[in-house]
Amino acid sequence: MKNILNLSKKELEEYCTANGFKKYGAEQIMRWIYQSRIFDFSVMSDISKDLRRKLDEDFYVKLPEIIDVKYEKDGDGYSKKYLIKFENGDIAESVSIAHKNRKTLCVSSQVGCRMGCVYCETAGMGFSRNLTSGEIISQLLTVENDNSDKITNMVFMGMGEPLDNIAEVEKALEILSNDKFIGIAQRKITVSTCGLINVLENFDINAYKYKLAISLNAADSETRSFLMPVNKKFPLEKIADMVNLKKPSLHNKITLEYVLIKDLNDRIEDAKRLIKLFSPSKVKINLIPLNKDENSVYLKNFERPDDFTIDKFKTKLSNAGFIVTVRFSKGGSINGGCGQLKAQMLKY
Ligand code: SAH
């Protein structure tokens, strides 16, 4: 018996035809599950009895369990951090952030992470395993179930490096963005990466359907290699070359994420280097003042810059024509802010 949530549309079509049913059965089943949220095969009334019986023999549908929710009010919005337990007992975190009409879900793609970034709590917990596509989608199904309202936007900025688990992430994206199933528009889904160029090279960066964010975090390779060991293999200059090959675009710019850390990457010289490396016609810049839990051992050597420094950095970039946003992370006091996702308990 398998959890049917892990099958792509193609896989389910193959299953249907291999068992003598029409290929279209796959789409019908998936509509019931992802659109109507009906998990009991026996009530899927437009599907033949034989197929329903066969499904009952081979599959089940099971959502993970919410084992903890932390809620934080924030102006006229709120954020909620979910601790989600999968079938095998592994835990990951998802954060939903509500603001006006927008409801964004930040999902995890792995349990832990193997990228080793020194400013990120998830790296500090090490790597356990990749999440399956079903486990990625389940985060949305579970949170929507808990909240009874719809997620409008998604960001792959929870635990893990999505491009290090690209096969499962792509499978999940297909179902999440298909308007017959979950139906979140592709332009409302952001995939964030530390810059795995070997995977990025397989995308057509001009035609990439989802939003792409690259965690840059430094404007010179020495600093970046210190902060992000991945830079030794896939250096900043290579990222810049790739991004600069992109055609200028008004609506589909790549977001460069830049965690600001006191005295490490927050100097005006850093901003000047960024201006040299990138073009405002191709990227926008999202500054994220370092989030840190006062008790964090992993981040003990790092501090957030003061507001004056943050503002100076931002203004320098804005004056050079870049669209710059400063993300004072939501969910800070519940440790649900960027880079703070570290399951308190790996196994329950
Ligand atoms: N591995 C992917 C997805 C994780 S996204 C990536 O690196 O992009 C997490 C985002 O939060 C990244 O932009 C990262 O740079 C940022 N981040 C990590 N640790 C942080 C911290 N302590 N404070 C603020 N932002 C942080």
Residues whose N, C-alpha, C, O or C-beta is under 5 A from the ligand:
A	BS01	SAH	Y119 C120 F156 M157 G158 G160 E161 P162 S192 T193 C194 S215 E257 V259 I288 P289 L290 N291 C338 G339
